[in-house]
Amino acid sequence: MNANEKYAVVAKDLTRKFGAFTAVDHVSFSVSRGEIFGFLGANGAGKTTTIRMMCGLLLPTSGSALVAGFDVFTQAEQIKQHIGYMSQRFSLYEDLTVLENIEFYGGIYGLSRKQIRRKSRELLAYLKLEDRANTVTAELPLGLKQRMALSTALLHDPEIIFLDEPTSGVDPDSRRQFWLLIYELAARGKTVFVTTHFMDEAEYCQRVSIMQEGRIIELDSPQNLKEKYKSESMQSVFLKAIGEESS
């Protein structure tokens, strides 16, 4: 098995500068196919900038990266065909119904009417939104809006799913339900790359990286990190890692 078959994402010395400010500073990591990989860090640590480069939405300043085997510098359009992306800001149309939003995004992805009808039924059932299909999106609680945003990211059956702060602002029960969906996606062979600043969510990932000021300061499984820092929780690991890096 070559690297492209084993890894869904490979980054080496990936860097992004905005003028004199370095948002992402020579980060290197790889994500195996079918893995739930967490990118942890406080707001402003560089998580979103990294994920936008991975999705072909932002050109890196230097370094290299392959996503689904495609180069982030030269094959951004091919990357977009193989990934699903859910941004931290709700980006669907509030004045359309749930079903209308799904149909609209199905058209953007180039699905046929037959495919859109089939995928709409599948996704509404999978995300338990059948009884909300004709509800105007603006009337949905935030937890259901997040499920709906996930449904549009899954419409074209991507092999890699990027979730940027997917549970920010939702209640604990909705967060738990959303993570059950993430586990189901991974069980179906999807690679899930998720950024979060909720340290307890790190426990749900197979491996996590911790970012600070644009750099990766730790990368391992939650269990290994807890053993390394002699901690019982990822919250404690995070505080110790950040503290040691700052000292």
Summary of the structure (lengths in Angstrom):
residues: 247
radius of gyration: 18.1
end to end distance: 41.7
largest distance: 58.7
contacts: 798
relative contact order: 0.17
helix: 43%
strand: 27%
